């Protein structure tokens, strides 16, 4: 007689461990069955694997000091499954419980994320769970973890970009008069900048692919804020660089006798577009072509604001020659370089 594991179970559990997810086997089966399955899928190793299998009677008798130190449980009752979940949660861990029987209901309800099997799962398990796997494959949970990390990374990346741009706008308006730039930007110019930087490009950032190695890093601490882990410092650094490079271009343009307000307008817009490219994990990649295309569209619309008469009259800009465009290009490269240099600051530190 055999109770075989699924073909991809071993690789799935290995992916869980690589991502910092600790797999635990909890079953009502005989200890020998649980031990054989655990060894087959890589949960237990070595000749003394039987020493690591804990039974329900052991738990009931109080012979297990720490339930979170055990990786394989056998002959467990619904109450003991619930106690195991509560033990992990008491440590501050985020727990996900999978199950298909009616006796898994309490633990599925108690876990942070209850996952029921859609095909062979009972109605009780499906009603108690938060998620239902229609294919009954644990690999789907791993794929969901990867997608969740991609979405979370993109949200953080956009917040850093958006807040840095908004802060840079404020710094330019506050510091400009101090540097002799009486009215750094007009209201219409600020609105145009925000439209081009936070519109198309902001949407495109949400489609960025998953970061390489995302499933080989530990989970973020549950209490960490979305702008924690160095994101605030990175945002302020980028805002300072964008504002300084834009103001620098404006000051140089005034010294050269160029239309400095238009130079400042183009530099502030272009430097933020440089930041959005620099924040990409892989600068040159064919994935998510929507992002470079949206940046190109924003560049064309920025040029339209300077060279199309109707927009020039509305936004109160002046056409620029090669010198003014060159100053804006320097600001763009500066913003992109600053974003590339600051990428390491946003990495979540390993969790112990």
Residue, then its C-alpha position, 0 to 999 in steps of 0.5 A: x500500500x502506498x500514499x504517494x506525494x504529488x510529483x511537484x511536492x518536493x520542488x514546491x517545499x524547496x521553493x517554500x524554504x528558499x523563500x523563508x516559508x517554513x513548511x510543517x506537516x500536520x496529519x491524522x495519519x499513522x506516524x510511519x506514514x507521516x515519516x515516509x511522506x516527510x522523508x520523500x518530500x524532503x521535510x525530514x533528512x537522515x537516518x534518525x528522522x523518526x526522532x522528529x515525528x511528534x504524535x497527538x498523544x505526545x502533544x496531549x501529554x505535554x511532552x512537547x515543550x515548543x510546538x514550533x520546533x516540530x516539522x512533522x505531526x501525526x495522529x493529531x486531533x482538530x484541537x491540536x491542529x488549532x494549538x499548533x497554529x496558535x503556537x506559531x502565531x504567538x511567535x508573531x509569525x504569519x501562518x497559512x494553513x492548508x486542509x480539505x477535511x471538516x476537522x481542519x475547519x478550526x485551524x483554517x479559521x484561526x490561521x492568518x490565511x486558511x487555504x482549502x482544497x477546491x476539488x477534494x475539500x469538504x464544504x466545511x473546509x471551503x467555508x472556513x478558509x480564506x482561499x480555495x485552491x481550484x487545482x488542489x496544488x500547493x505550487x499555486x500558493x508558492x506562485x501566489x507568494x511570488x506574485x504578492x512580492x512582485x505587487x508589493x515591490x512595485x507599490x513600494x517602488x511607485x511610492x518612493x518615485x511619486x513621493x520623491x517627485x512631489x517633494x522635489x517640486x516643493x523643494x524647488x518652489x521653496x529654494x528657487x527664490x533663495x537662489x534668485x529664481x523669483x518664480x521657479x515654476x508656474x501653476x500650469x507647469x507644475x500640473x503638466x509635470x505631475x501629469x506626465x510623471x505620475x500618469x503614464x509612467x506611474x501606471x507602467x511601474x505597476x506592470x514591472x516583472x518580479x524582481x530576480x531572487x524575490x523567492x530567495x529572500x526572507x519575508x519582510x517583518x509583519x510590523x514593517x510599514x510599507x515605506x519602512x526598510x530604508x524607503x523613506x531615506x531613499x525617497x528623501x535622497x532622490x528628492x534632494x538630487x532631483x531638486x538640486x539638479x533641476x535648480x542647478x540647471x535653472x541657475x546655469x541657464x539664467x547665467x547663460x542668458x537662456x529662458x531659465x524657467x523653461x529650462x527648470x521646467x524641462x529639467x525637473x520633468x526629465x530628471x523624474x523620468x530618469x528616476x523612474x528608469x533608474x528604479x527598474x531592477x534591470x535597466x535594459x530589459x524587454x519585459x514591460x515595454x510599456x514603461x520605456x514607451x510611457x517615458x518616451x511618450x512623456x518626453x514627447x509631451x514635454x517637448x510639445x509643451x515647449x514647441x507647440x504654440x498653443x501649449x506654450x501659451x497655456x503653460x507660459x513656456x519658451x522654446x529651448x535651443x541645444x544648450x537648454x536641452x543639454x542642461x535638462x539631459x544632464x539632470x536626467x542622467x543625474x536622476x537616473x544615476x541617483x536612482x541606480x545608486x540608491x537601489x540597495x537601500x530599499x532591500x529588506x534586511x534578512x529576518x532572524 
